Amino acid sequence: MFRTLLRAIAAILAALTLLVVLFVGGVGVWGYRHYMSGLPNVEPLHRYTPSRMTRVFAAGGEEIGSFYLERRIPIAIDQVPERLRQAFVDTEDARFFTHHGIDPQAIARAFVANVTEGHVAQGGSTITQQLAKVLLLTPERTLDRKIKEALLAVKIEHQFSKEEILEMYLNQIYFGSGAYGIASAAQTYFGKTPAALTLAEMATLAGLPKAPTAFNPRLDPKRAWARRAVVLARMYDEHHISLTERRLAEAEPFHLTSVANSMGEVDDFLELIRRRLTELYGHQAVYREGLDVYTTLDLALQKAAFRAVRNGVVTYDRRHHYRGPLAHHTRAEIELFERDHTKDKPDSWGHLAAVVTGVDDQGVTVWVAGNKARLPFATFNWAGRRVVDPTRPEVVTFEQAKRPAEVVAVGDEVLVRRRPGEKQAVYELAQLPAVEAALVSLRPADGAILALVGGKDFAASEFNRAVQARRQPGSSFKPFIYGAAIAEGRTPATIYLDSPIIYDDESLARSWRPANYEQRFYGPTPLRDGLVHSRNVITIRLLQDIGVRRAVAFARRCGITSPLDADLSLALGASVVSPLELTSAYATFANGGLHVEPTAIERVVSAGGKLLFEARPVPQQVIPPAVAYVVTDILRDVVRRGTGRSVGEALAGWPVAGKTGTTNDYNDAWFLGYTPQIATGVWVGFDELKSLGKRETGARAAAPIWTEFMQAALAGKPRRPFTVPPEVRWRRVDTKSGLLPRAGEVAGARMECFIAGHEPSEEAPPAAAAGGSPAGERRVPIL
């Protein structure tokens, strides 16, 4: 009986055991099939190509920027030093080379540690699991994802070697500070390749993947130091470094590369490159496949251009006085300001926010970046005293301020900047300029863009005024009218009458009375003087004489691509152009009549080393060399004795030709000029169409920027003269008639250049009269 009962119980237990086994097995099979069927395919890993960044280089080989979704420099495993590999394996997965994707010991150890600590203190993921997580799974932390991660790790281990897995891992993981992959991390933190890293640097990088922000040596050096010590201890425990090596590495200070405090010096140029590359190769190639782009940019000239533009807009801005405080604070608010601004850093302009805490007759006291500072009155007497017309509040004028209290008051929030060159901290009142400017500089021989600044601050506005803006060039367009006339047989000595003229438009019942800037007329005038002194009436008469179509065609040949109005307003530069195309057209004169399309890219190389693009400049003889030289010779006179005199004085001894440009109501100010080696254009104005102010001409607003840049560009360069074509002849002429002077008469005569066959052969009459255009005021229909 008892035995029967025992056998029954045993049978029941066996049956229950079988049921449990079958149930667990069934659940296991179901779970396995469930998770395996939902796993991502690992096949794409066989084609693993990490996204690369496109790198951009200046002409001198300096890396000036990059485009990327993830900043990564892919590297083969055999280029990663063995000790660096050991640092990662010892820290992240000590049994990496013996397990098959998951490490039960590590999982058990992590479980015990986490239970003991009461929180997640350790992880049990292998390197292979981490790779599966970053490449094939979503980042959420769930049990379901953890199971998939483990199963994927096993699949990966079956299909890839340990070296292949480690290579993918080291190229993929994030290291903080925007760096993806070990090569990018080594460059970002230490400015080195992986092969050049010290043991301490290797340990620092190996400690980052666990918590790239928390252990970032830039953000938290103490935690990074402690984490590095953990890595070195693991390497020592695994017998991969000696105790001496460990101690020396633990004592080594961080030698981090400095983070460039970019002022945005090359940002406009980089954006030009990015747009061009995207047009040529598409977004995928630029942001994922990685290109090496070698450009024409001269980095030293680019920095000089950036400085010149900023100095120019600040100088203009100060001429137009102080626009007032950013805000005004009560006493209580001043205390809050002082508390909240103790660790301020200067912006790209060198500006800091400050609050005025005291005003006296010698200056003001401000609180800036956690300290009190003095602003002597002499550092801000440019600000002026605002005077508001009581009858018209919108009308504001400025007078010379006599006391600091006429400019600022206690509680004013202002911008200040530290004065350069001072041994002690001396600050001055500052403000962000409202005006804009653009500069572009080309090498005439091959069209290479050497420098390009599209505005005063790319961070504030990405609009590239050097390329995208279309503005009226004013008188800076006149050389193309005169060039067309010279090509048609006129000479610098040809006389035109500068006198009043009225153009009637019967369809609109209106008249146009063009005038010169000086609001006077000068009578019979040689064409040279008409351009040198930028006489409007002479230019209009000349354009009417040769015909608008010829002038437009000439400008087109030189490089003007924007639509041009086919009427007499062309003489005054009323048709809009970009600074780049206008500078390119001037470069045609500098290059002896040879035009070369502007280019910013020299060559593009794929990630695999294939040459995708190489610039091959093709100079085209668009105007005769003699015509280009005659225009250049007149424009040299512009900077010697005309509207560009300040340029000639600053660059005395240099072969410089150039022209100012000013539009109606002083809305735009230009200076375009060149030497045989370099052509540069500068524009100054507001984005919205409004006046720069009275007397803000091209000579005053734009030429100083041009001059500052060109002084830097020409420093140390040979003073090569313009080449005189063999067709050019020199003759002494009578300036009143444009003819040869009478024998013995030298007064009013000067040397003049002509194209062979167009020199004067007759002597001036006893009483020289103006020629070339009928005298007197006359009315003509508007063309």
Secondary structure by P-SEA (a helix, b strand, c coil): caaaaaaaaaaaaaaaaaaaaaaaaaaaaaaaaaaaaaccccccccccccbbbbbbbcccccccccccccbbbbbccccccaaaaaaaaacccccccccccccaaaaaaaaaaaaaacccccccccaaaaaaaaccccccccaaaaaaaaaaaaaaaacccaaaaaaaaaaccccccccccaaaaaaaccccccccccaaaaaaaaacccccccccccccaaaaaaaaaaaaaaaaaaccccaaaaaaaaacccccccccccccccaaaaaaaaaaaaacccccccccbbbbbbcccaaaaaaaaaaaaaaaaaaaaaaaccccccccccaaaaaaaaaaccccccccccbbbbbbccccccbbbbbcccbbbbbcccccccccbbbbccccccbbbbccccccccccccccbbbbbcccccccbbbbbbbcccccbbbbbbccccccccccccccccccccccccccbbbcccccaaaaaaaaaaaacccccbbbbbcbbbbbcccccbbbbbbcccccccccccaaaaaaaccaaaaaaaaaaacaaaaaaaaaaaccccccccccccccccccccaaaaaaaaaaaaaccbbbccccccccccccccccbbbbbbbbccccaaaaaaaaaaaaaaaacccaaaaaaaaccccccbbbbbcccccccccccccccbbbbbbbbbccccccccccccccccaaaaaaaaaaaacccccccccccccbbbbbbcccccccccccccccbbbbbbccccccccccccccccccccccccccccc
